[in-house]
Amino acid sequence: MEAAFPTFFTVPPGAVLSVPNGSFRYTQQMTSRDHSPPAPGAQRKNYVTPGGYGRLKNELSRLLDVERPELVRVVAWAASNGDRSENGDYLYGKKRLREIDRRIHYLTKRLDESVVVDPVQRGDTEQIFFGATVDYADAEGREHTVSIVGVDEADPSRGRVSWISPIARVLLKKQTGDTVQLQTPGGLAELEILDVRYQAIAALEESA
């Protein structure tokens, strides 16, 4: 039903892997000089790292091939047991089936809109773009590390921040040695960029 998903990505420098409707093609939307995503307000694509794309793809496959078929069988069995209005297994199964269908719809849409950007292909630069891993120091001298990733990959507690998050917005296009200001609930915070690098970003483990 869907195109086979490769086990690895080899993206030419300066190219982006566009994934419309499950098919794969290279585009030159992002040049080697500047292939950062457009301004958040104007952007409709779902920028994502290879690891993040693979995680979404795997979740969709699991829902379609395993969880939904099993649940359909349970619902059919429960429906055969008499009065559905008081059948807990049937009612719960139908509710869970609606949740799975909503998630399938969401994942399908996100994958159709995906543009996979591999940080490893960025090359040697100290400027911050999508996929960068950034070390910075706050005003108290405490050092922090964040990786700028797609919306569906974000987990601030593990140092993964969405590229449309406030901190990513102030960091994008800056470079090592720059100082930026971030508006926080406690006021304006000054951050010094210590290091910028581009490395593979492993997909986060899925919640149990």
C-alpha positions in Angstrom: 0.0 0.0 0.0 2.9 2.4 0.8 6.3 2.8 -0.7 9.0 0.8 1.1 10.8 2.8 3.7 14.6 2.7 3.3 16.7 1.7 6.3 19.1 4.6 5.8 19.3 8.0 4.2 22.0 9.2 1.9 21.2 12.8 1.1 23.5 14.8 -1.1 25.0 17.9 0.5 22.6 20.8 0.0 19.7 18.6 -0.9 16.5 17.8 1.0 14.6 14.5 0.9 11.0 15.4 0.1 8.4 12.7 1.0 5.1 13.5 -0.7 2.5 10.7 -0.3 5.1 8.2 0.7 7.3 8.5 -2.4 10.9 9.8 -2.2 12.6 12.4 -4.3 15.4 14.9 -3.9 14.8 18.6 -4.2 17.2 21.5 -4.0 14.9 23.6 -1.8 17.8 24.2 0.6 21.1 25.1 -1.0 24.4 24.3 0.6 24.8 27.9 1.5 21.4 28.3 3.3 19.0 25.4 3.6 17.3 26.5 6.8 13.4 26.3 6.8 11.4 29.4 6.0 10.1 31.7 8.6 7.7 29.7 10.9 4.6 31.8 10.0 5.1 31.1 6.2 6.1 27.4 6.5 3.7 24.5 5.8 6.1 21.7 5.5 7.0 19.3 8.3 10.7 19.5 8.7 12.1 16.4 10.4 15.3 14.6 10.9 15.8 11.1 9.4 15.4 9.5 12.9 12.2 11.4 13.6 10.8 10.5 10.2 11.6 6.8 10.8 9.9 6.9 14.2 6.7 8.4 12.7 6.7 5.9 9.9 7.2 2.9 12.3 4.4 4.1 14.5 2.0 4.4 11.5 3.0 0.9 10.3 2.4 -0.6 13.8 -1.0 1.0 14.1 -2.1 -0.1 10.6 -0.6 -3.6 10.6 -0.9 -4.7 14.2 -2.9 -2.6 16.6 -5.9 -1.7 14.4 -6.5 -5.2 13.0 -6.3 -6.7 16.5 -8.7 -4.2 17.9 -11.2 -4.7 15.0 -11.2 -8.4 15.9 -11.9 -7.6 19.5 -14.7 -5.2 18.7 -16.3 -7.8 16.4 -16.1 -10.4 19.1 -17.6 -8.1 21.7 -20.4 -7.1 19.3 -21.4 -10.7 19.0 -22.0 -11.0 22.8 -25.4 -9.4 22.9 -26.6 -5.9 24.0 -23.9 -3.4 22.8 -25.2 -0.6 25.0 -24.0 -2.3 28.1 -21.1 -4.2 26.6 -17.9 -2.7 28.2 -15.5 -4.5 25.8 -17.4 -3.2 22.8 -17.8 0.4 24.0 -14.1 0.6 25.0 -13.0 -1.0 21.8 -15.0 1.4 19.6 -13.6 4.4 21.6 -10.0 3.1 21.2 -10.6 2.4 17.5 -11.6 6.1 17.0 -8.5 7.2 18.8 -6.3 5.0 16.6 -8.0 6.2 13.5 -7.4 9.9 14.5 -3.8 9.1 15.1 -3.5 7.3 11.8 -5.0 10.3 10.0 -2.5 12.6 11.9 0.5 10.5 11.1 -0.4 10.1 7.5 -0.8 13.9 7.0 2.5 14.6 8.8 4.4 12.1 6.7 2.9 13.4 3.5 4.1 16.9 4.5 7.5 15.8 5.6 10.8 17.1 4.3 13.6 15.1 5.8 16.8 17.1 6.6 19.8 15.2 7.6 22.1 17.2 9.9 25.1 15.0 9.0 24.9 16.4 5.4 25.1 20.0 6.6 28.9 20.2 6.3 31.4 22.4 8.3 29.7 25.5 9.5 29.3 27.4 12.8 26.0 28.9 11.8 22.8 27.5 13.3 20.2 25.9 11.1 17.7 23.1 11.5 19.3 20.0 12.9 22.1 21.8 14.7 23.2 20.7 18.2 24.1 23.9 20.1 26.0 24.4 23.4 25.3 27.7 25.1 25.8 29.3 28.5 23.3 31.3 30.4 24.0 34.5 32.4 25.1 32.5 35.5 27.6 30.6 33.4 25.7 27.3 33.4 26.1 25.4 30.1 23.3 23.7 28.2 22.9 21.7 25.1 20.0 21.6 22.7 19.3 20.0 19.3 16.9 21.8 17.0 14.5 19.2 15.6 11.0 18.8 14.1 7.8 19.5 15.9 7.0 15.8 16.3 10.5 15.1 17.7 10.6 17.8 20.4 11.3 16.7 24.0 12.8 19.7 25.9 13.5 17.5 29.0 16.0 15.6 26.8 17.5 18.6 25.0 15.3 18.3 21.8 13.7 21.6 20.9 11.3 22.2 18.0 12.6 24.6 15.4 9.6 26.8 16.0 10.1 27.0 19.8 11.2 30.4 21.3 14.7 29.3 22.0 15.2 27.8 18.5 13.9 31.1 17.0 16.5 33.2 18.7 19.3 30.7 17.9 18.6 30.1 14.2 21.0 31.9 11.8 23.3 32.8 14.7 26.8 31.3 15.1 29.5 30.4 17.6 30.4 33.4 19.7 27.1 35.3 19.3 25.0 36.4 22.2 21.3 36.2 22.0 18.4 37.3 24.2 15.5 35.0 25.1 12.3 36.1 26.6 11.4 33.9 29.6 8.7 33.9 32.3 11.4 35.4 34.6 12.4 38.1 32.2 14.9 38.6 29.4 17.7 36.0 29.5 21.1 36.4 27.8 22.6 33.4 26.2 26.1 33.0 24.8 26.6 30.4 22.0 29.6 28.3 22.7 29.6 25.6 20.0 27.6 24.5 17.0 27.9 21.1 15.4 25.9 18.8 13.1 25.7 15.2 14.0 23.2 12.3 13.7 20.2 12.8 16.1 18.9 9.4 17.2 15.1 9.0 17.3 13.7 9.1 20.8 12.3 5.9 22.2 8.6 5.7 21.9 6.5 5.8 25.1 5.4 2.5 26.4 
